[in-house]
Amino acid sequence: VKEVANLSLVSSACDVVSAAYASTKESHPYLKSVCAAAEKGVQSVTEATASCVQPVLATLEPHVAAASEYASKGLDKLGEKLPLLQKPVEQILSDTKELVSSRVAEVKEAVSS
């Protein structure tokens, strides 16, 4: 999970969503109170779940470690095949805009000639 979260694409997407969420909360007072209540509920459920799951995770630690190792290797291979995962959202959007602009220019040129 940490490796996935550290991918540039995932990390920057989380930053964008987080900024939008914070901005929305600040812009709309009613949503702010609803979001605060939801956040407290999620935090309580997370804490309760963590205390219940911890003994099970301790028992399964060797299996979790092996699965984590395989997942890490798979993620490395995926990163090699999809270099897009190493780019932040802003760069992907910029590259896409450039590509679309160049294709549109090519089409305009072809049509005009």
Secondary structure as the mmCIF struct_conf table of DSSP 4:
data_model
#
loop_
_struct_conf.conf_type_id
_struct_conf.id
_struct_conf.beg_label_comp_id
_struct_conf.beg_label_asym_id
_struct_conf.beg_label_seq_id
_struct_conf.end_label_comp_id
_struct_conf.end_label_asym_id
_struct_conf.end_label_seq_id
HELX_RH_AL_P HELX_RH_AL_P1 LYS A 2 ASN A 6
BEND BEND1 LEU A 7 LEU A 7
HELX_RH_AL_P HELX_RH_AL_P2 SER A 8 SER A 27
HELX_RH_AL_P HELX_RH_AL_P3 PRO A 29 LYS A 81
HELX_RH_3T_P HELX_RH_3T_P1 PRO A 83 GLN A 86
BEND BEND2 LYS A 87 LYS A 87
HELX_RH_AL_P HELX_RH_AL_P4 VAL A 89 SER A 112
#
